[in-house]
Amino acid sequence: TTKEMMTVPYKAFFLFSSVLLQWAFNNTLAFALGGIGKGNKGSVRVSSPTSTVITKAKTNDCDDNTDTLHTHIHMHIHSRINVSPSQLSSRRDILLKSLIIPSATCSLPILLNNPTKAAAAPPIAIIAEELGYFPITNRQGIALYVPARVKRSSTEQSVELAKYLSSKGAIMYGTYWCGHTSHQKELFGREAWSYINYVECSTKGVYYDSEKIENVVKNIDGFPTWYIPNGSGNGNANGRRGKGEWISGEMPLERIASLSGYNGSFDVQLEGPDGGGVGSC
């Protein structure tokens, strides 16, 4: 691919830099230990480009199970830094031999092999976009889930409806993982949803409160479930007095307005093409 082709010059550059730095290091070390390039016994001889005396390094310092490409490059390095066995007559030569060959050979797999790609976690925004929620860890090390923020802007009439529902004591019960719960929130919009009384029913939800559902769980038949105190029925929620109605499933805002007894004007056309859906989790 194009991306892989672009990495070839970089690999070649780093390989060349490694060999050049190794050559400079060896020459400096040899100079400090007593001379270089003199051709006498005990010195290091830098060969010509066509020299191919030594073919492959055999060292215990790194794995010798390299592929053909590695072997050819080993030959190239040894042709540049050629030390004859007859010249290993001093401690200086043994030291140089041990530094030149293993260090150059062991560095090749690092330069030639593709770097390991780390599987980084996706950003929270992407997780929330795909799932509708994202994970966090509390102080006890337990994973909990936060529902994504509502994206849609509210209309003025949806804000007024939400304020009315709040004043009446209406409650919506849902879960962070339920798509119908998330869509019901989007129908209200950000500003309107901030007024709605919402109860998280999943124990893994970050806003879960067992005291808010333990007495009403028998009335919850799918998510979302609305409790609307409208004077009908015989139910109540969270100790609220008065009659109310339990309604399961996602509903359009105009239906919620009708069931709650909302007297304000509500124009469905102002809510846009996504007027609402039906169904529950």
Accessible surface in RSA format (square Angstrom, percent):
REM  Atomic radii and reference values for relative SASA: ProtOr
REM  Chains: A
REM  Algorithm: Lee & Richards
REM  Probe-radius: 1.40
REM  Slices: 20
REM RES _ NUM      All-atoms   Total-Side   Main-Chain    Non-polar    All polar
REM                ABS   REL    ABS   REL    ABS   REL    ABS   REL    ABS   REL
RES THR A   1   116.73  83.0  77.95  79.0  38.78  92.4  88.59 119.0  28.14  42.5
RES THR A   2   102.99  73.2  97.70  99.0   5.29  12.6  61.11  82.1  41.87  63.3
RES LYS A   3   148.12  72.3 144.12  88.4   4.01   9.5  97.29  87.6  50.83  54.1
RES GLU A   4   112.65  64.7 108.92  82.4   3.74   8.9  42.56  82.3  70.10  57.2
RES MET A   5   137.52  71.2 129.19  85.5   8.33  19.8 100.79  85.7  36.73  48.7
RES MET A   6   116.57  60.4 109.46  72.4   7.11  16.9  94.26  80.1  22.31  29.6
RES THR A   7    56.31  40.1  56.31  57.1   0.00   0.0  49.73  66.8   6.58   9.9
RES VAL A   8    92.34  60.8  91.85  83.2   0.49   1.2  92.02  80.0   0.33   0.9
RES PRO A   9    83.14  60.6  73.33  66.8   9.81  35.7  79.00  65.2   4.14  25.7
RES TYR A  10   137.31  64.1 136.60  77.7   0.71   1.8  91.69  68.9  45.61  56.2
RES LYS A  11    54.22  26.5  52.69  32.3   1.53   3.7  34.92  31.4  19.30  20.6
RES ALA A  12    56.98  52.4  48.07  74.2   8.91  20.3  53.15  74.9   3.83  10.2
RES PHE A  13   124.92  62.5 117.66  72.9   7.26  18.9 124.41  75.4   0.51   1.5
RES PHE A  14   109.67  54.9 107.70  66.7   1.97   5.1 107.70  65.3   1.97   5.6
RES LEU A  15    33.27  18.5  33.27  23.8   0.00   0.0  33.27  23.4   0.00   0.0
RES PHE A  16   130.73  65.4 126.21  78.2   4.52  11.8 130.43  79.1   0.30   0.9
RES SER A  17    28.25  23.9  26.66  35.6   1.59   3.7  21.71  46.2   6.54   9.2
RES SER A  18    31.81  26.9  24.33  32.5   7.48  17.2  14.32  30.5  17.49  24.5
RES VAL A  19    35.60  23.4  33.14  30.0   2.46   5.9  35.54  30.9   0.06   0.2
RES LEU A  20    89.82  50.0  86.74  62.1   3.08   7.7  89.82  63.1   0.00   0.0
RES LEU A  21   123.98  69.0 120.06  85.9   3.92   9.9 120.21  84.4   3.77  10.1
RES GLN A  22    30.74  17.2  27.11  19.8   3.64   8.7   6.87  14.6  23.88  18.1
RES TRP A  23   106.91  42.9 106.89  51.7   0.02   0.0 103.40  55.1   3.50   5.7
RES ALA A  24    42.78  39.3  39.80  61.4   2.98   6.8  42.27  59.5   0.51   1.3
RES PHE A  25   102.18  51.1  96.43  59.7   5.75  15.0 101.90  61.8   0.28   0.8
RES ASN A  26     6.03   4.2   5.35   5.2   0.68   1.6   5.49  13.2   0.54   0.5
RES ASN A  27    27.49  19.0  26.32  25.4   1.17   2.8  15.16  36.5  12.33  11.9
RES THR A  28    92.38  65.7  86.79  88.0   5.59  13.3  67.26  90.3  25.12  38.0
RES LEU A  29    37.77  21.0  34.77  24.9   3.00   7.5  37.45  26.3   0.31   0.8
RES ALA A  30     0.65   0.6   0.65   1.0   0.00   0.0   0.65   0.9   0.00   0.0
RES PHE A  31   152.37  76.2 142.82  88.5   9.55  24.9 142.82  86.6   9.55  27.3
RES ALA A  32    79.51  73.1  42.00  64.8  37.52  85.3  50.06  70.5  29.45  78.0
RES LEU A  33    69.97  39.0  46.72  33.4  23.26  58.5  51.50  36.2  18.48  49.7
RES GLY A  34    46.16  56.9   0.00   N/A  46.16  56.9  30.70  84.2  15.46  34.6
RES GLY A  35    10.24  12.6   0.00   N/A  10.24  12.6   7.61  20.9   2.63   5.9
RES ILE A  36    49.30  28.1  34.81  25.9  14.49  34.9  34.81  25.1  14.49  39.3
RES GLY A  37    56.51  69.7   0.00   N/A  56.51  69.7  23.02  63.2  33.49  75.0
RES LYS A  38   141.14  68.9 106.00  65.0  35.14  83.7  70.30  63.3  70.84  75.5
RES GLY A  39    53.55  66.0   0.00   N/A  53.55  66.0  23.47  64.4  30.09  67.4
RES ASN A  40    79.34  54.7  69.64  67.3   9.70  23.4  39.58  95.3  39.76  38.4
RES LYS A  41   155.95  76.1 128.77  79.0  27.18  64.7  78.55  70.7  77.39  82.4
RES GLY A  42     3.89   4.8   0.00   N/A   3.89   4.8   3.89  10.7   0.00   0.0
RES SER A  43     3.98   3.4   2.60   3.5   1.38   3.2   3.11   6.6   0.87   1.2
RES VAL A  44     7.69   5.1   7.52   6.8   0.17   0.4   7.52   6.5   0.17   0.5
RES ARG A  45    93.14  39.1  92.56  47.2   0.58   1.4  44.19  60.4  48.95  29.7
RES VAL A  46    67.70  44.6  43.97  39.8  23.73  57.2  44.01  38.2  23.69  64.3
RES SER A  47    13.85  11.7   1.11   1.5  12.74  29.3   5.37  11.4   8.48  11.9
RES SER A  48    61.75  52.2  49.13  65.6  12.62  29.1  42.90  91.4  18.85  26.4
RES PRO A  49    99.38  72.4  84.70  77.2  14.68  53.4  84.70  69.9  14.68  91.2
RES THR A  50   119.23  84.8  96.82  98.2  22.41  53.4  82.29 110.5  36.94  55.8
RES SER A  51    18.51  15.6   9.77  13.0   8.74  20.1  16.50  35.1   2.01   2.8
RES THR A  52    87.20  62.0  71.42  72.4  15.78  37.6  41.45  55.7  45.75  69.2
RES VAL A  53   101.48  66.8  74.85  67.8  26.63  64.2  81.73  71.0  19.75  53.6
RES ILE A  54    37.86  21.5  33.97  25.3   3.89   9.4  37.53  27.0   0.33   0.9
RES THR A  55    76.20  54.2  73.82  74.8   2.38   5.7  46.81  62.9  29.39  44.4
RES LYS A  56    67.76  33.1  57.14  35.1  10.62  25.3  27.62  24.9  40.14  42.8
RES ALA A  57     6.61   6.1   0.00   0.0   6.61  15.0   3.16   4.4   3.45   9.1
RES LYS A  58   188.34  91.9 152.07  93.3  36.27  86.3  97.65  87.9  90.69  96.6
RES THR A  59    30.01  21.3  13.49  13.7  16.52  39.4  15.89  21.3  14.12  21.3
RES ASN A  60   161.49 111.4 123.99 119.8  37.49  90.3  35.10  84.5 126.39 122.2
RES ASP A  61   102.67  71.9  70.34  70.0  32.33  76.4  21.30  50.1  81.38  81.2
RES CYS A  62    33.50  25.3  16.09  17.9  17.41  40.9  25.76  65.3   7.74   8.3
RES ASP A  63    97.56  68.3  76.92  76.6  20.64  48.8  45.26 106.5  52.30  52.2
RES ASP A  64    75.92  53.2  66.26  65.9   9.66  22.9  15.15  35.6  60.77  60.6
RES ASN A  65   126.30  87.1  94.75  91.6  31.55  76.0  28.81  69.3  97.49  94.2
RES THR A  66    28.99  20.6   8.15   8.3  20.84  49.7  12.16  16.3  16.83  25.4
RES ASP A  67    85.76  60.1  71.67  71.3  14.09  33.3  46.39 109.2  39.37  39.3
RES THR A  68    96.26  68.5  88.66  89.9   7.60  18.1  55.43  74.5  40.83  61.7
RES LEU A  69   103.88  57.9  99.54  71.2   4.34  10.9 101.47  71.3   2.40   6.5
RES HIS A  70    12.23   6.7  12.23   8.5   0.00   0.0   9.53   9.8   2.70   3.1
RES THR A  71    32.88  23.4  32.88  33.3   0.00   0.0  26.98  36.2   5.90   8.9
RES HIS A  72   107.73  58.9 101.28  70.4   6.45  16.5  75.14  77.4  32.59  37.9
RES ILE A  73    25.97  14.8  24.90  18.5   1.07   2.6  25.97  18.7   0.00   0.0
RES HIS A  74     4.23   2.3   3.67   2.6   0.56   1.4   3.99   4.1   0.24   0.3
RES MET A  75    52.26  27.1  51.82  34.3   0.44   1.1  43.40  36.9   8.86  11.7
RES HIS A  76    83.50  45.6  77.80  54.1   5.70  14.6  46.89  48.3  36.61  42.6
RES ILE A  77     6.03   3.4   6.01   4.5   0.02   0.0   6.03   4.3   0.00   0.0
RES HIS A  78     2.00   1.1   1.84   1.3   0.15   0.4   1.22   1.3   0.78   0.9
RES SER A  79     3.13   2.6   3.07   4.1   0.06   0.1   1.12   2.4   2.01   2.8
RES ARG A  80    67.39  28.3  67.39  34.4   0.00   0.0  25.37  34.7  42.02  25.5
RES ILE A  81     7.63   4.3   7.39   5.5   0.25   0.6   7.48   5.4   0.16   0.4
RES ASN A  82     1.15   0.8   1.15   1.1   0.00   0.0   0.11   0.3   1.04   1.0
RES VAL A  83     7.16   4.7   4.35   3.9   2.82   6.8   4.35   3.8   2.82   7.6
RES SER A  84    30.75  26.0  29.47  39.3   1.28   3.0  15.76  33.6  14.98  21.0
RES PRO A  85   110.85  80.8  97.40  88.8  13.45  48.9  98.29  81.1  12.56  78.1
RES SER A  86    91.12  77.0  63.17  84.3  27.95  64.4  58.78 125.2  32.34  45.3
RES GLN A  87    24.30  13.6  24.17  17.7   0.13   0.3   9.88  21.0  14.43  10.9
RES LEU A  88    63.51  35.4  41.38  29.6  22.13  55.6  41.80  29.4  21.71  58.4
RES SER A  89    64.01  54.1  24.18  32.3  39.84  91.8  29.17  62.1  34.85  48.8
RES SER A  90    42.27  35.7  34.72  46.3   7.54  17.4  42.07  89.6   0.20   0.3
RES ARG A  91   214.84  90.2 205.50 104.8   9.34  22.2  81.14 110.9 133.70  81.0
RES ARG A  92    56.26  23.6  47.82  24.4   8.45  20.1  23.68  32.4  32.58  19.7
RES ASP A  93     2.86   2.0   1.48   1.5   1.38   3.3   1.26   3.0   1.60   1.6
RES ILE A  94   100.42  57.1  99.45  74.1   0.97   2.3  99.97  72.0   0.46   1.2
RES LEU A  95    79.29  44.2  75.60  54.1   3.69   9.3  78.76  55.3   0.54   1.4
RES LEU A  96     2.79   1.6   2.79   2.0   0.00   0.0   2.79   2.0   0.00   0.0
RES LYS A  97    55.89  27.3  55.13  33.8   0.76   1.8  43.35  39.0  12.54  13.4
RES SER A  98    59.20  50.0  44.86  59.9  14.33  33.0  42.81  91.2  16.39  23.0
RES LEU A  99    57.44  32.0  56.32  40.3   1.12   2.8  57.13  40.1   0.31   0.8
RES ILE A 100     0.19   0.1   0.19   0.1   0.00   0.0   0.19   0.1   0.00   0.0
RES ILE A 101    10.83   6.2  10.51   7.8   0.32   0.8  10.83   7.8   0.00   0.0
RES PRO A 102    19.23  14.0  19.19  17.5   0.04   0.1  19.23  15.9   0.00   0.0
RES SER A 103    47.60  40.2  33.01  44.1  14.59  33.6  42.39  90.3   5.21   7.3
RES ALA A 104     7.05   6.5   4.07   6.3   2.98   6.8   6.78   9.6   0.27   0.7
RES THR A 105     9.18   6.5   8.25   8.4   0.92   2.2   5.99   8.0   3.19   4.8
RES CYS A 106    38.66  29.2  30.02  33.5   8.63  20.3  24.34  61.7  14.32  15.4
RES SER A 107    30.94  26.1  29.11  38.8   1.84   4.2  28.00  59.6   2.95   4.1
RES LEU A 108     1.27   0.7   1.27   0.9   0.00   0.0   1.27   0.9   0.00   0.0
RES PRO A 109    35.98  26.2  35.36  32.2   0.62   2.3  35.60  29.4   0.38   2.4
RES ILE A 110   144.05  82.0 121.19  90.3  22.87  55.1 128.32  92.4  15.73  42.7
RES LEU A 111    36.15  20.1  27.31  19.5   8.84  22.2  30.01  21.1   6.14  16.5
RES LEU A 112    28.08  15.6  16.58  11.9  11.50  28.9  16.59  11.7  11.49  30.9
RES ASN A 113    82.24  56.7  73.88  71.4   8.36  20.1  26.05  62.7  56.19  54.3
RES ASN A 114   116.72  80.5  95.39  92.2  21.33  51.4  25.33  61.0  91.40  88.3
RES PRO A 115   107.39  78.3  91.02  83.0  16.37  59.5 102.21  84.4   5.17  32.2
RES THR A 116   137.07  97.5 104.03 105.5  33.04  78.8  74.87 100.6  62.20  94.0
RES LYS A 117   175.58  85.7 148.08  90.9  27.51  65.5 105.44  94.9  70.14  74.7
RES ALA A 118    96.21  88.5  63.50  98.0  32.71  74.4  71.20 100.3  25.01  66.2
RES ALA A 119   110.17 101.3  67.94 104.8  42.23  96.1  78.36 110.4  31.81  84.3
RES ALA A 120    92.51  85.1  59.68  92.1  32.83  74.7  68.92  97.1  23.59  62.5
RES ALA A 121    90.08  82.8  60.00  92.6  30.08  68.4  65.31  92.0  24.77  65.6
RES PRO A 122    70.18  51.1  58.54  53.4  11.64  42.3  64.28  53.1   5.90  36.7
RES PRO A 123    81.07  59.1  69.41  63.3  11.65  42.4  81.03  66.9   0.04   0.2
RES ILE A 124    85.59  48.7  81.70  60.9   3.89   9.4  81.70  58.8   3.89  10.5
RES ALA A 125    76.16  70.0  61.04  94.2  15.12  34.4  68.80  96.9   7.36  19.5
RES ILE A 126    89.48  50.9  87.64  65.3   1.84   4.4  89.48  64.4   0.00   0.0
RES ILE A 127    33.12  18.8  29.91  22.3   3.21   7.7  33.12  23.8   0.00   0.0
RES ALA A 128    13.40  12.3  12.83  19.8   0.57   1.3  12.96  18.3   0.44   1.2
RES GLU A 129   111.52  64.0  89.52  67.7  22.00  52.4  33.74  65.3  77.77  63.5
RES GLU A 130   133.70  76.8 102.42  77.5  31.28  74.5  31.66  61.2 102.04  83.3
RES LEU A 131   102.89  57.3  80.80  57.8  22.09  55.5  84.89  59.6  18.00  48.5
RES GLY A 132    20.14  24.8   0.00   N/A  20.14  24.8  17.21  47.2   2.93   6.6
RES TYR A 133    41.16  19.2  41.16  23.4   0.00   0.0   8.48   6.4  32.68  40.3
RES PHE A 134    43.41  21.7  43.41  26.9   0.00   0.0  43.41  26.3   0.00   0.0
RES PRO A 135    56.83  41.4  48.38  44.1   8.46  30.7  48.43  40.0   8.41  52.3
RES ILE A 136    64.33  36.6  55.05  41.0   9.29  22.4  64.05  46.1   0.29   0.8
RES THR A 137    94.84  67.5  64.71  65.6  30.13  71.8  35.98  48.3  58.86  89.0
RES ASN A 138    45.64  31.5  30.82  29.8  14.82  35.7  26.42  63.6  19.23  18.6
RES ARG A 139   240.95 101.2 199.17 101.5  41.77  99.5  78.75 107.6 162.20  98.3
RES GLN A 140   136.39  76.3 101.91  74.5  34.48  82.1  53.20 113.2  83.19  63.1
RES GLY A 141    54.52  67.2   0.00   N/A  54.52  67.2  25.12  68.9  29.41  65.9
RES ILE A 142    85.30  48.5  81.65  60.8   3.65   8.8  85.30  61.4   0.00   0.0
RES ALA A 143    44.70  41.1  40.15  62.0   4.55  10.4  40.15  56.5   4.55  12.1
RES LEU A 144    30.11  16.8  30.11  21.5   0.00   0.0  30.11  21.1   0.00   0.0
RES TYR A 145    58.50  27.3  58.50  33.3   0.00   0.0  19.14  14.4  39.36  48.5
RES VAL A 146    23.31  15.3  23.31  21.1   0.00   0.0  23.31  20.3   0.00   0.0
RES PRO A 147    20.29  14.8  14.14  12.9   6.15  22.4  14.14  11.7   6.15  38.2
RES ALA A 148    21.79  20.0   9.04  13.9  12.76  29.0  10.00  14.1  11.79  31.2
RES ARG A 149   219.73  92.3 204.46 104.2  15.26  36.3  82.28 112.4 137.45  83.3
RES VAL A 150    15.89  10.5   9.75   8.8   6.14  14.8  10.54   9.2   5.34  14.5
RES LYS A 151   112.29  54.8  96.98  59.5  15.30  36.4  82.03  73.8  30.26  32.2
RES ARG A 152    67.26  28.2  58.32  29.7   8.94  21.3  46.92  64.1  20.34  12.3
RES SER A 153    64.00  54.1  54.11  72.2   9.89  22.8  33.71  71.8  30.29  42.4
RES SER A 154    23.81  20.1   0.17   0.2  23.64  54.5   0.32   0.7  23.49  32.9
RES THR A 155    31.30  22.3  25.03  25.4   6.27  14.9  31.30  42.0   0.00   0.0
RES GLU A 156   144.37  82.9 130.55  98.8  13.82  32.9  51.03  98.7  93.33  76.2
RES GLN A 157    20.66  11.6  14.59  10.7   6.07  14.4  15.39  32.8   5.27   4.0
RES SER A 158     0.00   0.0   0.00   0.0   0.00   0.0   0.00   0.0   0.00   0.0
RES VAL A 159    25.37  16.7  25.37  23.0   0.00   0.0  25.37  22.0   0.00   0.0
RES GLU A 160    77.64  44.6  74.82  56.6   2.81   6.7  22.85  44.2  54.78  44.7
RES LEU A 161     0.00   0.0   0.00   0.0   0.00   0.0   0.00   0.0   0.00   0.0
RES ALA A 162     0.00   0.0   0.00   0.0   0.00   0.0   0.00   0.0   0.00   0.0
RES LYS A 163    86.32  42.1  79.94  49.0   6.38  15.2  37.80  34.0  48.52  51.7
RES TYR A 164    53.27  24.9  47.87  27.2   5.41  14.1  45.46  34.2   7.81   9.6
RES LEU A 165     0.90   0.5   0.90   0.6   0.00   0.0   0.90   0.6   0.00   0.0
RES SER A 166    41.32  34.9  29.12  38.9  12.20  28.1   4.23   9.0  37.08  52.0
RES SER A 167    93.72  79.2  49.87  66.6  43.85 101.0  53.43 113.8  40.29  56.5
RES LYS A 168    87.04  42.5  69.05  42.4  18.00  42.8  27.71  24.9  59.34  63.2
RES GLY A 169     8.12  10.0   0.00   N/A   8.12  10.0   8.12  22.3   0.00   0.0
RES ALA A 170     1.92   1.8   0.36   0.6   1.56   3.6   0.36   0.5   1.56   4.1
RES ILE A 171     2.62   1.5   2.62   2.0   0.00   0.0   2.62   1.9   0.00   0.0
RES MET A 172     0.00   0.0   0.00   0.0   0.00   0.0   0.00   0.0   0.00   0.0
RES TYR A 173     0.00   0.0   0.00   0.0   0.00   0.0   0.00   0.0   0.00   0.0
RES GLY A 174     0.00   0.0   0.00   N/A   0.00   0.0   0.00   0.0   0.00   0.0
RES THR A 175     2.38   1.7   1.95   2.0   0.42   1.0   1.95   2.6   0.42   0.6
RES TYR A 176    18.43   8.6  16.77   9.5   1.66   4.3   1.98   1.5  16.45  20.3
RES TRP A 177   118.49  47.5  97.27  47.1  21.22  49.8  88.41  47.1  30.08  48.8
RES CYS A 178     0.78   0.6   0.00   0.0   0.78   1.8   0.76   1.9   0.02   0.0
RES GLY A 179    50.80  62.6   0.00   N/A  50.80  62.6  39.66 108.8  11.13  24.9
RES HIS A 180    54.83  30.0  53.65  37.3   1.18   3.0  30.13  31.0  24.70  28.7
RES THR A 181     0.41   0.3   0.41   0.4   0.00   0.0   0.41   0.6   0.00   0.0
RES SER A 182    37.40  31.6  35.83  47.8   1.57   3.6  27.59  58.8   9.81  13.7
RES HIS A 183    54.52  29.8  52.08  36.2   2.44   6.2  45.02  46.4   9.50  11.1
RES GLN A 184     0.00   0.0   0.00   0.0   0.00   0.0   0.00   0.0   0.00   0.0
RES LYS A 185    14.58   7.1  14.58   8.9   0.00   0.0   6.14   5.5   8.44   9.0
RES GLU A 186    40.57  23.3  40.57  30.7   0.00   0.0  29.25  56.6  11.32   9.2
RES LEU A 187     7.08   3.9   5.94   4.3   1.14   2.9   6.07   4.3   1.02   2.7
RES PHE A 188     0.00   0.0   0.00   0.0   0.00   0.0   0.00   0.0   0.00   0.0
RES GLY A 189     0.00   0.0   0.00   N/A   0.00   0.0   0.00   0.0   0.00   0.0
RES ARG A 190   106.63  44.8  96.64  49.3   9.98  23.8  43.08  58.9  63.54  38.5
RES GLU A 191    79.48  45.6  73.26  55.4   6.21  14.8  55.99 108.3  23.49  19.2
RES ALA A 192     0.00   0.0   0.00   0.0   0.00   0.0   0.00   0.0   0.00   0.0
RES TRP A 193    35.05  14.1  33.03  16.0   2.02   4.7  15.98   8.5  19.06  30.9
RES SER A 194    88.86  75.1  48.40  64.6  40.46  93.2  49.34 105.1  39.52  55.4
RES TYR A 195    92.14  43.0  83.34  47.4   8.80  22.9  53.40  40.1  38.74  47.8
RES ILE A 196    15.69   8.9   1.11   0.8  14.58  35.1   1.57   1.1  14.12  38.3
RES ASN A 197    48.57  33.5  43.34  41.9   5.23  12.6  13.91  33.5  34.66  33.5
RES TYR A 198    45.23  21.1  20.96  11.9  24.27  63.2  20.96  15.8  24.27  29.9
RES VAL A 199     8.31   5.5   6.75   6.1   1.56   3.8   8.31   7.2   0.00   0.0
RES GLU A 200     2.83   1.6   0.69   0.5   2.14   5.1   0.30   0.6   2.53   2.1
RES CYS A 201    18.59  14.1   3.79   4.2  14.80  34.8   3.79   9.6  14.80  16.0
RES SER A 202    16.44  13.9  10.07  13.4   6.38  14.7   8.16  17.4   8.29  11.6
RES THR A 203    94.99  67.6  79.90  81.0  15.09  36.0  55.28  74.2  39.71  60.0
RES LYS A 204    98.49  48.0  98.49  60.4   0.00   0.0  61.76  55.6  36.73  39.1
RES GLY A 205     3.39   4.2   0.00   N/A   3.39   4.2   0.34   0.9   3.05   6.8
RES VAL A 206    47.00  30.9  25.71  23.3  21.29  51.3  25.71  22.3  21.29  57.7
RES TYR A 207   136.80  63.9 118.08  67.2  18.72  48.7  88.34  66.4  48.46  59.7
RES TYR A 208    69.13  32.3  45.24  25.7  23.90  62.2  28.31  21.3  40.82  50.3
RES ASP A 209    52.46  36.7  48.25  48.0   4.20   9.9  15.96  37.6  36.50  36.4
RES SER A 210    52.02  44.0  49.44  66.0   2.58   5.9  22.49  47.9  29.53  41.4
RES GLU A 211   130.14  74.7 116.09  87.8  14.04  33.4  32.03  62.0  98.10  80.1
RES LYS A 212    95.61  46.6  93.29  57.2   2.32   5.5  43.90  39.5  51.71  55.1
RES ILE A 213    17.26   9.8  17.24  12.8   0.02   0.1  17.26  12.4   0.00   0.0
RES GLU A 214   106.14  60.9  81.45  61.6  24.69  58.8  30.77  59.5  75.38  61.5
RES ASN A 215   116.03  80.0  94.64  91.5  21.39  51.5  29.57  71.2  86.46  83.6
RES VAL A 216     4.33   2.9   4.33   3.9   0.00   0.0   4.33   3.8   0.00   0.0
RES VAL A 217    88.30  58.1  83.43  75.5   4.87  11.7  83.43  72.5   4.87  13.2
RES LYS A 218   177.77  86.7 137.50  84.4  40.27  95.9  91.71  82.6  86.05  91.7
RES ASN A 219    47.99  33.1  33.65  32.5  14.35  34.5   6.92  16.6  41.08  39.7
RES ILE A 220    27.35  15.6   7.04   5.2  20.31  48.9   7.05   5.1  20.30  55.1
RES ASP A 221   113.33  79.4 106.73 106.2   6.60  15.6  29.44  69.3  83.90  83.7
RES GLY A 222    19.86  24.5   0.00   N/A  19.86  24.5  11.59  31.8   8.28  18.5
RES PHE A 223    37.78  18.9  37.78  23.4   0.00   0.0  37.78  22.9   0.00   0.0
RES PRO A 224     0.00   0.0   0.00   0.0   0.00   0.0   0.00   0.0   0.00   0.0
RES THR A 225     0.72   0.5   0.72   0.7   0.00   0.0   0.72   1.0   0.00   0.0
RES TRP A 226     0.32   0.1   0.32   0.2   0.00   0.0   0.32   0.2   0.00   0.0
RES TYR A 227     0.56   0.3   0.56   0.3   0.00   0.0   0.01   0.0   0.55   0.7
RES ILE A 228     0.63   0.4   0.63   0.5   0.00   0.0   0.63   0.5   0.00   0.0
RES PRO A 229    20.36  14.8  17.46  15.9   2.90  10.6  17.82  14.7   2.54  15.8
RES ASN A 230    45.77  31.6  13.99  13.5  31.78  76.5  12.50  30.1  33.27  32.2
RES GLY A 231    57.16  70.5   0.00   N/A  57.16  70.5  32.36  88.8  24.81  55.6
RES SER A 232    51.67  43.7  45.17  60.3   6.50  15.0  48.99 104.3   2.67   3.7
RES GLY A 233    46.31  57.1   0.00   N/A  46.31  57.1  31.54  86.6  14.76  33.1
RES ASN A 234   139.07  95.9 114.37 110.5  24.70  59.5  32.54  78.3 106.53 103.0
RES GLY A 235    14.48  17.9   0.00   N/A  14.48  17.9  12.84  35.2   1.65   3.7
RES ASN A 236    69.37  47.8  63.00  60.9   6.36  15.3   0.54   1.3  68.83  66.5
RES ALA A 237     0.00   0.0   0.00   0.0   0.00   0.0   0.00   0.0   0.00   0.0
RES ASN A 238    60.12  41.5  26.27  25.4  33.85  81.5  26.45  63.7  33.67  32.5
RES GLY A 239    69.66  85.9   0.00   N/A  69.66  85.9  39.31 107.9  30.35  68.0
RES ARG A 240    91.26  38.3  83.27  42.4   7.99  19.0  37.90  51.8  53.36  32.3
RES ARG A 241   232.13  97.5 200.71 102.3  31.42  74.8  78.04 106.7 154.09  93.4
RES GLY A 242    51.56  63.6   0.00   N/A  51.56  63.6  37.25 102.2  14.31  32.0
RES LYS A 243   125.07  61.0 117.04  71.8   8.04  19.1  60.15  54.1  64.93  69.2
RES GLY A 244     1.24   1.5   0.00   N/A   1.24   1.5   0.00   0.0   1.24   2.8
RES GLU A 245    58.45  33.6  56.42  42.7   2.02   4.8  16.58  32.1  41.86  34.2
RES TRP A 246    51.02  20.5  24.11  11.7  26.91  63.2  24.39  13.0  26.64  43.2
RES ILE A 247    20.90  11.9  18.10  13.5   2.80   6.8  20.87  15.0   0.03   0.1
RES SER A 248    50.98  43.1  22.16  29.6  28.82  66.4  19.87  42.3  31.11  43.6
RES GLY A 249     5.91   7.3   0.00   N/A   5.91   7.3   5.91  16.2   0.00   0.0
RES GLU A 250     6.75   3.9   3.14   2.4   3.61   8.6   0.00   0.0   6.75   5.5
RES MET A 251     7.75   4.0   7.73   5.1   0.02   0.1   7.67   6.5   0.08   0.1
RES PRO A 252    27.85  20.3  27.85  25.4   0.00   0.0  27.85  23.0   0.00   0.0
RES LEU A 253     2.53   1.4   2.53   1.8   0.00   0.0   2.53   1.8   0.00   0.0
RES GLU A 254    60.88  35.0  55.32  41.8   5.56  13.2  32.79  63.4  28.09  22.9
RES ARG A 255   115.98  48.7 111.50  56.8   4.48  10.7  34.06  46.6  81.92  49.6
RES ILE A 256     0.00   0.0   0.00   0.0   0.00   0.0   0.00   0.0   0.00   0.0
RES ALA A 257     6.59   6.1   6.45   9.9   0.14   0.3   6.59   9.3   0.00   0.0
RES SER A 258    87.77  74.2  60.92  81.3  26.85  61.8  33.76  71.9  54.01  75.7
RES LEU A 259    37.18  20.7  29.15  20.9   8.03  20.2  32.75  23.0   4.44  11.9
RES SER A 260     2.02   1.7   0.05   0.1   1.98   4.6   0.05   0.1   1.98   2.8
RES GLY A 261    41.05  50.6   0.00   N/A  41.05  50.6  34.54  94.8   6.51  14.6
RES TYR A 262    42.47  19.8  23.53  13.4  18.94  49.3  13.27  10.0  29.20  36.0
RES ASN A 263   150.57 103.8 113.78 110.0  36.78  88.6  38.31  92.2 112.26 108.5
RES GLY A 264    36.54  45.1   0.00   N/A  36.54  45.1  22.75  62.4  13.80  30.9
RES SER A 265   103.41  87.4  81.89 109.3  21.52  49.6  56.18 119.6  47.24  66.2
RES PHE A 266    39.40  19.7   9.34   5.8  30.06  78.2   9.89   6.0  29.50  84.4
RES ASP A 267    67.69  47.4  61.02  60.7   6.67  15.8  25.16  59.2  42.53  42.4
RES VAL A 268    58.28  38.3  56.01  50.7   2.27   5.5  56.01  48.7   2.27   6.2
RES GLN A 269   150.30  84.0 131.37  96.0  18.93  45.1  49.66 105.7 100.64  76.3
RES LEU A 270   111.38  62.0  92.67  66.3  18.71  47.0  96.08  67.5  15.30  41.2
RES GLU A 271    11.41   6.6   6.86   5.2   4.56  10.8   7.25  14.0   4.16   3.4
RES GLY A 272    33.46  41.3   0.00   N/A  33.46  41.3  24.70  67.8   8.76  19.6
RES PRO A 273   151.40 110.3 109.25  99.6  42.15 153.2 123.01 101.6  28.39 176.4
RES ASP A 274    75.13  52.6  67.04  66.7   8.09  19.1  38.14  89.8  36.98  36.9
RES GLY A 275    22.25  27.4   0.00   N/A  22.25  27.4  15.16  41.6   7.09  15.9
RES GLY A 276    30.07  37.1   0.00   N/A  30.07  37.1   0.28   0.8  29.78  66.7
RES GLY A 277    24.16  29.8   0.00   N/A  24.16  29.8  24.16  66.3   0.00   0.0
RES VAL A 278   123.65  81.4 110.12  99.7  13.53  32.6 110.12  95.7  13.53  36.7
RES GLY A 279    33.88  41.8   0.00   N/A  33.88  41.8  28.73  78.8   5.15  11.5
RES SER A 280    53.05  44.8  27.18  36.3  25.87  59.6   0.86   1.8  52.19  73.1
RES CYS A 281    57.28  43.3  15.24  17.0  42.04  98.8  37.57  95.2  19.70  21.2
END  Absolute sums over single chains surface
CHAIN  1 A    16735.1      13299.1       3436.0      10150.8       6584.3
END  Absolute sums over all chains
TOTAL         16735.1      13299.1       3436.0      10150.8       6584.3
